[in-house]
């Protein structure tokens, strides 16, 4: 039997988009015959990975791993909500979160090279990802991640699999967990008003200016109205200024609650699955009509 070289594996992978180890297994089974190995992969994986690669992944899950002051949260996307309930897909997301916490990859692209064996695929995350694409039949992608290390204690909260929060803090564990749940519910834009992005503030200022201009009041009054609206907005989107969701009196802010608990929140990360991704709007009626028209034209 001829030796299976790295270049042969690479060549077969380029042609089929199959995981590296699957290519090696196919070449071994085919005694080095490239065409036969490609046929074996087509039967096994159905060439799904290559076909799926261009499809939009707007669904998905958030996974988080926290171990002391080290932790990570990641969003892994797929095409449909159905796959978000698949055990292999959920395991992939959880495994990736753990690997990020352990290895500190430089960026999303670097995650693919991290070591992972799962569901018979490997030895890297990218090989497992492509293997599961072939097995499940949907595109999958790693969208974003946040890693923490050594900066303070960490608390995490997952609302189902679609919303994830990690809070970096010093102080009371229960208070920090409550803050994580608050963030998931109220979705603040920043820790404090001073940390709200200039882009978001400018957008709100523009809206406030347009509304105030319609009042017909003098310019100096309009300016005060605009500034008042902006300040109100900053309090509404700043974590420490928001009314705590579990406040007994319905008035206590998150900042006041933390002060009572002698706890300091240093920062937080909030991920909502698919946020900002443009989803494809499927028109079922139009799709059926197109199929009927195509059938008539045959």
N, C-alpha and C positions, 0 to 999 in steps of 0.2 A: 504493500500500500504506500502511495507517495506521501511525503511529508506535507502537512497542511501549514503553509506559511502565513505570516501576518499580512503579507501583501494580498494573498488569495482571499483571506477573510475580509480585508478592507475593500477589495474589488466587489465581492458579493454583497457586502453591506451597502455599497454605493448604488448597486443595481436594484436592490430590493427594499432598502430602508429598514431591514430587519435588525434586531439586536445582535451585537457582536458574537455573543456565545451561541445564539441560535444559528448564525452563519457558520461558525466553526463546527457545530454538531452536524449541520446539513452537509458540509464538505466532507466530514469524516464518513458519514453514512453513504455519500456518493463516491467514495474513494478518490476524492480530489477532482471529480468531473464537475466543472462549473455549471454547465447547463442543467445537469441532473440535480445538483444542489439547489439551483434556483427553482426547479420544479417542486422539490421537496418543501421548500419554504412557502411557495404559492399554495400548496395543499394545506400546510400547517397553519399559516397566518392569513392566507387569503389576500395578501398584499394590501392589507387595510391601513397600515401605518402611513404609507406614502400617500394614499388617497385622502386620508383624514387630515393631513398636515396643514392644509389651507383653510380648514373650517373654523368658524368663530367659536371660541370657548368662553361663553359669558356666564355659564353656571359654574358650580364648584363648591369647595369647602374651605374653611379656615381650620388650621390645626395649630396647637400650641404645646410647648414643652417647657416646664420650669423646674430647675434644680438649684435651689438656693438663690444665689445672685446671678446665675447664668440661665438664660432662657431664650426661646425663639418662637416666633409666630410666622406662619406662611399661608399664603393663599394659593391653592392649586385648582386650576379651572378645567372644566370639561364642557361638552356641548349641551347636554340635557340634564334635567333634574333627576331623571331616572338613575343615571350613573352615580350621582352623589350619595346614593344609598348602597352602592356596591361595596362589599367588604374589602375587596382588593384595592379599590380606589381610595377608600378611607384609610387603609393601612399604609398606602403609599404616602399620603399626605402626612400622617403621623410619623412615619419613618423619616421623611424629609425634614420635618421640624426638629426631630432629635439629632439628625446629622448636622443641621445648621448650627444648633447649639454646641455640638461637639467640635466641629471642624472650622467654624468661622469663615465661610466662603466669601470671596471678594465681591461677588455679584451673582445674579441669577444664573448666568451662563456657567459659572464655576460649580454650581450645584450638580450639574449633570455628570461631572467627573468623580463625585464622591462615591465611596464604596457602598454597594447595596446588593443584596441577593434577596429576591422576593418572588413568590409564585413561579419558581423555576427559571426566572430571568435574572440577569446580572452580567458582569460583576459591578456595574455602576448604576447610578440613578437613571442616567439616560437610557441605558439598556433596558431597565425595568419599565421605564415610561413607554418606550417604543414597543416592548413586549406586550404590555397591557393594552396599548392602542390596537395591536393586532388581535388580541384575545377578546376585548370588549367591543371593538369596532367604533370607537369615538376618539376624536383628537383630545389630547390632554396637554396642559401647559402649566409651568410654574410662573406665576405672575409677579409676585413680590414677597419680600420677607423683611423682618426686623429682628435683630439679635441684640441681646443685652448681656453684659458681663461685668461683674465687679463694681457696678455703680451704685448699688443699693439692693434692698429686698425687692422681690417681684411677686405680684399677684396676677393671676389670669382668670378670665371668665369667657366661656363660650356659650352663646345663646344658640342652641341647636348646633348646626355646623356652618351657618351662614354669617354669623357675626362673632368676631373675636376681639378681645381686649387684653392688653398687658399693661399693668401699672407698675411703675418704679417708685418705691417709697421708702421711708424710714418711720418706724413706729408700730402701730397696732395692726395685726394681720386682718382682723375682722373688718376694721374700718377701711382698709385698702381693698378688700374683696367687695365691700359695699360700693366703693367708688368705681371699681371695674364694672359692676352691674349697672350703676348709674350711667356710666359712659356708653354702655351698650344700648341703654334705653333712650337717652337724651342726645347722644351723638354730638358732643361739644366739638368745636373746631380747633380749640387750643386750650392750654392750661389756664392762661390769663389773657386779659384784653391786650396786653402788650405783645403777646406772642401770636395773635391772629395775623395771618398773612396780609401784607400790604395790598395784594391783588383783591382779596376778599373785602377788605375795608373800602377800597376805592370803588368796587362794584356797588356796595351798599350806599356809599356816599352819593354816587351818581343817581341811584334810584330815589334816595331821599331828596336830592336836589330837584329832580323832576316833579316829585309830589308837592314839595314846598312852593315851587314856582307857580303852580296852579292856584295857590291861595290868593295871589294878587297883592300880597303884603309887601311893605318896603324891603329893600335889599338887606338891611341890617337884621331885620326880623327873620327873613328867609334864612340867612346864614346861621342864626341861632337855632332855628327849627332843624336845619340840616345836622348841625353838630349834636343836638339833642337826640335825634334819630340814630345817629351813628353810635353814640355812647350807649343808648338802649340796646342796640344790636350787639355791641361788644359784650354786654353783660349776659345777653341771652345765649351767646355761643361760647362763652368762657367757662370752663369747668368750675373754677373756684367761685364764680359769681352765680352759677345756676342754683335754683332751689333744689335741695337734696330730695331725691325721689322717695326716700323713706322718712322725711321730716315729719315728726308727730304734729307739729303746729302748722305745717304747710308753708312755712316761711323760711326756716333755717337753710342757709346756703351750704354748699359742699365745703367751702372754706371754713365756715363757722363750725361745722361738724368735725372737720379734721383738727381744728384748734382745740376743741373739747377733748378729742381723743389723743391729743399730743402726737399727732401724726403729720408728716410732710410728704406730699406727692411731688416727686421730681419731674415726672413726665408720664405720658401714656401713648399707646398706639392703638388705633381702632381700625379694624378691617371689616368691610361689608362686602360680601361676595359680589363680584360683577360691577361694583361701583365705578362708573365712568366708562364702562365698555358698551359700545353700541351693539345692541342685539339685532339680529335679523328678524324682521317682522314677517312671519309666514302667513300668506293669504291662501287658506285651504281651498276656498271656492275657485280662486283664480288658477290654482294648481290643477284642480280637477278639470276645469274648462280647458286648460292647455293640453291635458292628457287626452281628452275627448277629441279635441281638434286634431291632435297629432294622429290619433287612431283613424279618423275619417280621411286623413290625407294619405294614408298608406294604400 
